[in-house]
Amino acid sequence: MRVLVTGAAGSIGRVVTTGLAAAGHEVVGLDLVPPPDGTPFPWHEADCADADAVEAVFAEQRLDAVVHLAGIPEEASLPDELTSHVVTTAALLDAMVAHDVPRIVYASSNHAVGRTPRADGVLTEHALPRPDTYYGVAKVAAEALLHLFADRHDIDAVACRIGSFLEEPASLRGLSTWLSPDDCVRMVEAALTTPAPGYAVLYGISANTRAWWDLEPGRRLGYEPQDDAEAYADRVEAGPDDETEAAHVGGPYATAAFHRPALGA
Ligand SMILES: NC(=O)c1ccc[n+]([C@@H]2O[C@H](COP(=O)([O-])OP(=O)(O)OC[C@H]3O[C@@H](n4cnc5c(N)ncnc54)[C@H](O)[C@@H]3O)[C@@H](O)[C@H]2O)c1
């Protein structure tokens, strides 16, 4: 497959582009910043929120799919979040429709449902939107846009609600929410190649012993995680906020420290 990876210079993007190329896919990178030294595949320095710039990339490249990773990976102002996640997704979807590109894999986030209490039990793909931050609000809206384009234009769209992408888990919460780099590549490849998913949601975590987010939606799409955060449990130290962080899907983002005016600085 010839795959446009946005946010290709980022922490997930570098792992995913390397992994997809190793699996035999042709990768085209896109990011606001230049390619890392030695990048062996084509690269576009462009802003995904700029519809004309995105259209120019699609006009130049023949593509089979998009992996959309570009965006602010943390809390910011509401307008910045909406631009970063919703406007970028819209620009890509418009270009996909115009150029007959049939599939998108989106780096959504657990923060789209971050205010869901752990007390509700296993987190399934049917959890209602329940963001914990403006970041989460933007992920909810981006997911809604993907669903709209799947219904209107028959685009296959897989929203991967990623947990904690790190080399190794760094907190007690991370023992449940960790996504290893190798599993991240497995997840993206499954979402790219599973037959006709329509619009689908999966939880992007590894096969963690302490996981409480449902892995079945991913397995139905062919995502079989192989790693387990438990292998690192001895190295994770207890923290003062472990209990609060365990209370909701979104961990620290679901706490009062993240309250701020929607349109304030
Ligand atoms: N890292 C995690 O644990 C995690 C968890 C859940 C979701 N996600 C999502 O995964 C995606 C990637 O996260 P990451 O951790 O690799 O972040 P990152 O900050 O390391 O990488 C993001 C990349 O996107 C680029 N970028 C940002 N805005 C852009 C734009 N408008 N146009 C083009 N490029 C742009 C940046 O230059 C950067 O290289 C984000 O959408 C994030 O919300 C990450």
The ligand as an SDF file (V2000), in Angstrom:
LIG
                    3D

 44 48  0  0  0  0  0  0  0  0999 V2000
    1.7460    9.7690   22.3800 N   0  0  0  0  0  0  0  0  0  0  0  0
    0.6470    9.2360   22.9330 C   0  0  0  0  0  0  0  0  0  0  0  0
    0.6890    8.5100   23.9500 O   0  0  0  0  0  0  0  0  0  0  0  0
   -0.7050    9.5040   22.2920 C   0  0  0  0  0  0  0  0  0  0  0  0
   -1.8520    9.0380   22.9460 C   0  0  0  0  0  0  0  0  0  0  0  0
   -3.1020    9.2620   22.3470 C   0  0  0  0  0  0  0  0  0  0  0  0
   -3.1670    9.9000   21.1250 C   0  0  0  0  0  0  0  0  0  0  0  0
   -2.0280   10.3660   20.5300 N   0  0  0  0  0  0  0  0  0  0  0  0
   -2.1630   11.0750   19.2500 C   0  0  0  0  0  0  0  0  0  0  0  0
   -1.2150   10.5610   18.3220 O   0  0  0  0  0  0  0  0  0  0  0  0
   -0.8030   11.6040   17.4280 C   0  0  0  0  0  0  0  0  0  0  0  0
    0.7240   11.6770   17.4050 C   0  0  0  0  0  0  0  0  0  0  0  0
    1.1850   11.8930   18.7190 O   0  0  0  0  0  0  0  0  0  0  0  0
    2.7420   11.9580   19.0690 P   0  0  0  0  0  0  0  0  0  0  0  0
    2.8660   11.5480   20.4890 O   0  0  0  0  0  0  0  0  0  0  0  0
    3.5570   11.2890   18.0300 O   0  0  0  0  0  0  0  0  0  0  0  0
    2.9690   13.5390   19.0000 O   0  0  0  0  0  0  0  0  0  0  0  0
    4.2780   14.3430   18.5320 P   0  0  0  0  0  0  0  0  0  0  0  0
    4.0980   15.7310   19.0270 O   0  0  0  0  0  0  0  0  0  0  0  0
    5.5210   13.5970   18.9070 O   0  0  0  0  0  0  0  0  0  0  0  0
    4.1540   14.3090   16.9410 O   0  0  0  0  0  0  0  0  0  0  0  0
    3.1860   15.0500   16.2490 C   0  0  0  0  0  0  0  0  0  0  0  0
    3.8180   15.4750   14.9240 C   0  0  0  0  0  0  0  0  0  0  0  0
    2.8000   16.1390   14.1730 O   0  0  0  0  0  0  0  0  0  0  0  0
    3.3690   17.2910   13.5810 C   0  0  0  0  0  0  0  0  0  0  0  0
    2.2530   18.2360   13.3990 N   0  0  0  0  0  0  0  0  0  0  0  0
    1.5160   18.8570   14.3610 C   0  0  0  0  0  0  0  0  0  0  0  0
    0.5650   19.6210   13.8040 N   0  0  0  0  0  0  0  0  0  0  0  0
    0.7000   19.4740   12.4650 C   0  0  0  0  0  0  0  0  0  0  0  0
    0.0100   20.0170   11.3570 C   0  0  0  0  0  0  0  0  0  0  0  0
   -1.0200   20.8820   11.5310 N   0  0  0  0  0  0  0  0  0  0  0  0
    0.3980   19.6490   10.1160 N   0  0  0  0  0  0  0  0  0  0  0  0
    1.4260   18.8100    9.9350 C   0  0  0  0  0  0  0  0  0  0  0  0
    2.1340   18.2580   10.9590 N   0  0  0  0  0  0  0  0  0  0  0  0
    1.7720   18.5970   12.1980 C   0  0  0  0  0  0  0  0  0  0  0  0
    4.4070   17.7950   14.5560 C   0  0  0  0  0  0  0  0  0  0  0  0
    5.3840   18.5810   13.9070 O   0  0  0  0  0  0  0  0  0  0  0  0
    4.9790   16.4580   15.0800 C   0  0  0  0  0  0  0  0  0  0  0  0
    6.0680   16.0190   14.3100 O   0  0  0  0  0  0  0  0  0  0  0  0
   -1.4920   12.8910   17.9300 C   0  0  0  0  0  0  0  0  0  0  0  0
   -2.6780   13.1140   17.1910 O   0  0  0  0  0  0  0  0  0  0  0  0
   -1.8490   12.5570   19.3670 C   0  0  0  0  0  0  0  0  0  0  0  0
   -2.9780   13.2890   19.7990 O   0  0  0  0  0  0  0  0  0  0  0  0
   -0.8060   10.1870   21.0840 C   0  0  0  0  0  0  0  0  0  0  0  0
  1  2  1  0
  2  3  2  0
  2  4  1  0
  4  5  1  0
  4 44  2  0
  5  6  2  0
  6  7  1  0
  7  8  2  0
  8  9  1  0
  8 44  1  0
  9 10  1  0
  9 42  1  0
 10 11  1  0
 11 12  1  0
 11 40  1  0
 12 13  1  0
 13 14  1  0
 14 15  2  0
 14 16  1  0
 14 17  1  0
 17 18  1  0
 18 19  2  0
 18 20  1  0
 18 21  1  0
 21 22  1  0
 22 23  1  0
 23 24  1  0
 23 38  1  0
 24 25  1  0
 25 26  1  0
 25 36  1  0
 26 27  1  0
 26 35  1  0
 27 28  2  0
 28 29  1  0
 29 30  1  0
 29 35  2  0
 30 31  1  0
 30 32  2  0
 32 33  1  0
 33 34  2  0
 34 35  1  0
 36 37  1  0
 36 38  1  0
 38 39  1  0
 40 41  1  0
 40 42  1  0
 42 43  1  0
M  CHG  2   8   1  16  -1
M  END
$$$$
